[in-house]
Amino acid sequence: MSEVIAGITVPDTQLVREATALVREATDDTLFNHSRRVFLWGSLKAAARGLEVDPELAYVGALFHDLGLTTAYGTKDQRFEVDGADAARDFLLDHGRPAREAREVWLAIALHTTPEIPLKLEPDVAVVTLGVETDVLGLGLDEISPEQRAAVVAAYPRPDFKNRILRAFYDGMAGRPDTTFGTMNDDVLAHFDPSFVRADFVGIIQGNAWPE
């Protein structure tokens, strides 16, 4: 039987059940509940904006979007967003979804910390960013009614979430600081580690091997 939260139906399919099991095993309560809320917030905002999304793709995008922060799926040589995107793409292809759909979910996850661009792409890409920006940054809360907010948070609570998600970000990226260059993620490393030195874009241009 499908679960309905704040008017949003969580698909009751084999793909969704297996995605839930995979992510539940890899994540703690903070990341798991955050990922479920991202699906719900994104779905609510997509509906409010008249965007048609595939519920299964929206669910996998939301559930996998922070999987790269975990020890099971994180790497040392690429951005955590790409780790999660790769895992989601492979998961969808293994479950028989078309390459085009797997690519859209890959983009949804890979770009979810890149402002503006995902919202200009297909709804199945945009929906993840809509959910993430709501849960982490509090953007556009006026698009979601107080009753809807209360229903989602009752189902998936967010105790001390601001501090816990920042710590999850840091723990997932501290071992690969170079991958944060050019992203907002270096803000997190600088917040937790006073010795962290950001790569400087201007310095790279001025100091590169071209002779002029």
Residue, then its C-alpha position, 0 to 999 in steps of 0.5 A: m500500500s502506498e504511503v501518502i504524506a502531505g498529499i504526496t504519494v510515495p510510489d510503492t514499486q519494487l524499484v522504490r523499495e530497493a532504492t529505500a533499502l539501499v539508502r537506508e543501509a548506507t545512511d544514518d537517520t540524518l541523511f536518510n530523513h533528509s533525503r526522504r524530505v527532499f523527495l517530498w519537498g521537491s514533489l510539493k514544489a513541482a506540483a505547485r509550479g505545474l511541473e510534471v515529474d516521474p515519481e520514481l525518478a524523483y524518488v531515486g534522485a532525492l534518495f541518492h543525492d547525498l549518498g556520496l557522503t557515506t563511507a559505502y559510496g564516497t570516493k577520494d578523487q571526485r565530488f561527492e555529488v558525482d559519487g551519488a549521481d554515478a550510483a543512481r545512474d547504475f541503479l536505474l540502468d540495472h533496473g531496466r530504466p532507459a539511459r535517458e532517464a538515468r542521465e536525467v537523474w545523474l544530472a539532478i544529483a550531480l548539479h544539486t549544489t550548483p545554483e540556478i542551472p538545474l532549475k532550467l533543465e527538465p523537471d526530473v532534474a529540477v525536482v531534486t534541487l527544489g527539494v534540497e534548497t527547501d530542506v537545507l537552505g529554507l528557500g521558497l518555504d512560502e510555496i509549502s503550506p504550514e500544514q504540509r510542512a508539519a506533515v512532512v516533518a512529523a513523518y521525517p523529523r529534523p532534530d538539530f538538522k542544521n548542525r548535523i547536516l553541516r557535520a555530514f557534509y564535512d565528514g564526507m568531504a574532509g578527505r578530498p578537499d581538492t574536490t570542493f574547488g569551484t563549489m560552495n562546499d569549500d565553505v563547509l571545509a573552511h567552517f570546520d577546519p581553520s587550516f583549510v586553504r581554498a584554491d584561488f581561481v584568480g591565482i590559478i589564472q595568474g600563476n598558470a604555465w602560459p608565459e604572458 
